[in-house]
Amino acid sequence: MHTPIHKQTSKNVGIIGAGFAGMAAGALLAKEGHDVTVFEKNDSIGGRARTFSENGFTFDMGPSWYWMPDVYERFFARFDRAVADLYELKQLDPGFAVVFADHEAVDIPADFEQLCLLFEQIETGAAEKLRRFIADGEFKYRVGMDDMVYKPGHSITEFMSLRLFGQALQLQLFSSFSSHARRFFKDPRLLALIEFPVLFLGAMPKDTPALYSLMNYSGLKQGTFYPMGGFGKVADTFRDIARQAGVQFRTSERVENLETSAGRIRHIHTTSQSVAADVVIGSADYQHIEQSLLSSPDRHYKESYWADRTFAPSCLLFYLGVDKRITRLRHHNLFFDQDFGLHAEEIYKDKKWPTAPLFYVCCPSVTDPSVAPEGHENLFILMPIATGLSDPESIREHYYQLLMDRLEKFAGEPIRDHVVLKRSYCVSDFKNDYNAYQGNAYGLANTLGQTAIFKPKLRSPKVSNLFFAGQLTVPGPGVPPAIISGTIAAHEVLKYLNSQL
Ligand SMILES: Cc1cc2nc3c(=O)[nH]c(=O)nc-3n(C[C@H](O)[C@H](O)[C@H](O)COP(=O)(O)OP(=O)(O)OC[C@H]3O[C@@H](n4cnc5c(N)ncnc54)[C@H](O)[C@@H]3O)c2cc1C
């Protein structure tokens, strides 16, 4: 972000939500001298990246994959800090493991040349194709990070002036990820490996722009990292940086209403006070802010707009403490032992509880002794599901047994009998805890029709001092995009305040 052109007098900035987007935006605006208050309904910061601790276990409630490390570095550099001073980042090797049918487990090595060899073993000629596929992903990543992703997405003209316009075809903003991947690979295992980041965090690969092969570059070439202490440590770091810049955090304080007059927010009404605000950034879920905190004349999007969007999945999660070690598990384990296409259909098209789900098991205690008592294992199990499903205890338990059957068979040892702590989390929890539309876990999907300028607007067209950040606006789901989103929102707020001088 550029330093503002004019020295501004300090303004009151209210931020709704203490997730990564809100904390990033708050820190940057406080650094520019503004009075920033972040209101968070929950009793702790971090948003979807909160943690909970119980009986010696500490669970990251949401994110576990640390990809795009340069985005975190770039943010900290604005405060003259570096990741190395703030937390210990370990590169995982293997980066992750994939379990295919018949319990065939494939370790994805951190070393890229080793990975090429592995691809070649699975499909003749795939090593060279992987090199080309990843080189193309790297090109998209570099152009994307330098020229595109930090744009507010107000209009197409932002992209026209850029080198990017000439590069648009190469970036494949409007062609499909699935056809792109199939031009390189045929083996279903390789396709599953290439398509999973899109499927887990976004949408059907056929509806996702091929641009997102930049994610494969990040995951397979830059590497998969783990912040020691977990993602909660990263969230705490953002909070600390924001506090040092002067941000006030008000947790357990829900924003209930944004009072406007003459097209501007005048006051923020929370569960305990009313505060005058010059500018507001809504970093909670966009739909909630528009539909629940603004009165109807101030809303830009109708309820039908949200109903027509493609949301990224919700998920069923289990946080488990296990009283023994499980030797066959890696840190990240993707269970792709069932049909990828059917599960995707049941998440995005024919929305229902899945027939034969894929799932993911994170076992951070493989890397980090601080997340479980000695001799114990910390497990986080995630099964992506459609948004909006009803999630009674009986259904959660049905899937718990189903996933544990598969996990135990793969591990070759009993696990259920060793579970000493168990918590589930699903659609209704996302709604209650985060005001998440239809209980979405990761916001709005990055589909062909919902990228960049086609996302909900970062600045309200109706309320001049209301801006948005977070996973429902640009650039999309994931912690790095949330950080980028907060950065763009802060930049747009500074431009707005400059224009008011
Ligand atoms: C299970 C799961 C796994 C994930 N895995 C990964 C991963 O491996 N890697 C990765 O990069 N990303 C992952 N993600 C995505 C990533 O966590 C999110 O995209 C990111 O954290 C979103 O940040 P945010 O600031 O946009 O929103 P949030 O984190 O949702 O923050 C918004 C905040 O607003 C608060 N709020 C809501 N309404 C109000 C109100 N009225 N008043 C005050 N506060 C309010 C909410 O409580 C919340 O704290 C995962 C997400 C989930 C759920």
Ligand as a Chemical Component Dictionary entry (heavy atoms), coordinates in Angstrom:
data_LIG
# 
_chem_comp.id                   LIG 
_chem_comp.type                 NON-POLYMER 
_chem_comp.pdbx_formal_charge   0 
_chem_comp.three_letter_code    LIG 
# 
loop_
_chem_comp_atom.comp_id 
_chem_comp_atom.atom_id 
_chem_comp_atom.alt_atom_id 
_chem_comp_atom.type_symbol 
_chem_comp_atom.charge 
_chem_comp_atom.model_Cartn_x 
_chem_comp_atom.model_Cartn_y 
_chem_comp_atom.model_Cartn_z 
_chem_comp_atom.pdbx_ordinal 
LIG C1  C1  C 0 -12.550 -25.275 8.471  1  
LIG C2  C2  C 0 -11.777 -24.273 7.670  2  
LIG C3  C3  C 0 -10.577 -24.620 7.108  3  
LIG C4  C4  C 0 -9.839  -23.684 6.376  4  
LIG N1  N1  N 0 -8.625  -24.038 5.883  5  
LIG C5  C5  C 0 -7.826  -23.090 5.337  6  
LIG C6  C6  C 0 -6.465  -23.370 5.072  7  
LIG O1  O1  O 0 -6.006  -24.483 5.311  8  
LIG N2  N2  N 0 -5.684  -22.367 4.569  9  
LIG C7  C7  C 0 -6.186  -21.114 4.321  10 
LIG O2  O2  O 0 -5.437  -20.240 3.872  11 
LIG N3  N3  N 0 -7.499  -20.822 4.578  12 
LIG C8  C8  C 0 -8.313  -21.764 5.097  13 
LIG N4  N4  N 0 -9.596  -21.478 5.442  14 
LIG C9  C9  C 0 -10.167 -20.177 5.061  15 
LIG C10 C10 C 0 -9.739  -19.045 5.981  16 
LIG O3  O3  O 0 -9.752  -19.463 7.309  17 
LIG C11 C11 C 0 -10.687 -17.868 5.793  18 
LIG O4  O4  O 0 -10.829 -17.557 4.411  19 
LIG C12 C12 C 0 -10.212 -16.612 6.524  20 
LIG O5  O5  O 0 -9.794  -16.919 7.829  21 
LIG C13 C13 C 0 -11.357 -15.614 6.515  22 
LIG O6  O6  O 0 -10.979 -14.453 7.188  23 
LIG P1  P1  P 0 -11.965 -13.200 7.204  24 
LIG O7  O7  O 0 -11.295 -12.134 7.972  25 
LIG O8  O8  O 0 -12.410 -12.892 5.820  26 
LIG O9  O9  O 0 -13.306 -13.699 7.929  27 
LIG P2  P2  P 0 -13.570 -14.334 9.375  28 
LIG O10 O10 O 0 -12.403 -15.072 9.843  29 
LIG O11 O11 O 0 -14.854 -15.064 9.294  30 
LIG O12 O12 O 0 -13.754 -13.055 10.313 31 
LIG C14 C14 C 0 -14.973 -12.353 10.401 32 
LIG C15 C15 C 0 -15.263 -12.072 11.852 33 
LIG O13 O13 O 0 -16.445 -11.251 11.941 34 
LIG C16 C16 C 0 -17.111 -11.620 13.146 35 
LIG N5  N5  N 0 -18.504 -11.135 13.106 36 
LIG C17 C17 C 0 -19.538 -11.631 12.384 37 
LIG N6  N6  N 0 -20.638 -10.880 12.586 38 
LIG C18 C18 C 0 -20.299 -9.900  13.469 39 
LIG C19 C19 C 0 -21.012 -8.818  14.077 40 
LIG N7  N7  N 0 -22.307 -8.562  13.801 41 
LIG N8  N8  N 0 -20.353 -8.022  14.955 42 
LIG C20 C20 C 0 -19.021 -8.257  15.244 43 
LIG N9  N9  N 0 -18.309 -9.265  14.697 44 
LIG C21 C21 C 0 -18.943 -10.064 13.807 45 
LIG C22 C22 C 0 -16.999 -13.125 13.165 46 
LIG O14 O14 O 0 -17.217 -13.637 14.446 47 
LIG C23 C23 C 0 -15.558 -13.320 12.684 48 
LIG O15 O15 O 0 -14.677 -13.360 13.786 49 
LIG C24 C24 C 0 -10.351 -22.373 6.190  50 
LIG C25 C25 C 0 -11.571 -22.025 6.755  51 
LIG C26 C26 C 0 -12.276 -22.948 7.492  52 
LIG C27 C27 C 0 -13.589 -22.545 8.117  53 
# 
loop_
_chem_comp_bond.comp_id 
_chem_comp_bond.atom_id_1 
_chem_comp_bond.atom_id_2 
_chem_comp_bond.value_order 
_chem_comp_bond.pdbx_ordinal 
LIG C1  C2  SING 1  
LIG C2  C3  SING 2  
LIG C2  C26 DOUB 3  
LIG C3  C4  DOUB 4  
LIG C4  N1  SING 5  
LIG C4  C24 SING 6  
LIG N1  C5  DOUB 7  
LIG C5  C6  SING 8  
LIG C5  C8  SING 9  
LIG C6  O1  DOUB 10 
LIG C6  N2  SING 11 
LIG N2  C7  SING 12 
LIG C7  O2  DOUB 13 
LIG C7  N3  SING 14 
LIG N3  C8  DOUB 15 
LIG C8  N4  SING 16 
LIG N4  C9  SING 17 
LIG N4  C24 SING 18 
LIG C9  C10 SING 19 
LIG C10 O3  SING 20 
LIG C10 C11 SING 21 
LIG C11 O4  SING 22 
LIG C11 C12 SING 23 
LIG C12 O5  SING 24 
LIG C12 C13 SING 25 
LIG C13 O6  SING 26 
LIG O6  P1  SING 27 
LIG P1  O7  DOUB 28 
LIG P1  O8  SING 29 
LIG P1  O9  SING 30 
LIG O9  P2  SING 31 
LIG P2  O10 DOUB 32 
LIG P2  O11 SING 33 
LIG P2  O12 SING 34 
LIG O12 C14 SING 35 
LIG C14 C15 SING 36 
LIG C15 O13 SING 37 
LIG C15 C23 SING 38 
LIG O13 C16 SING 39 
LIG C16 N5  SING 40 
LIG C16 C22 SING 41 
LIG N5  C17 SING 42 
LIG N5  C21 SING 43 
LIG C17 N6  DOUB 44 
LIG N6  C18 SING 45 
LIG C18 C19 SING 46 
LIG C18 C21 DOUB 47 
LIG C19 N7  SING 48 
LIG C19 N8  DOUB 49 
LIG N8  C20 SING 50 
LIG C20 N9  DOUB 51 
LIG N9  C21 SING 52 
LIG C22 O14 SING 53 
LIG C22 C23 SING 54 
LIG C23 O15 SING 55 
LIG C24 C25 DOUB 56 
LIG C25 C26 SING 57 
LIG C26 C27 SING 58 
# 
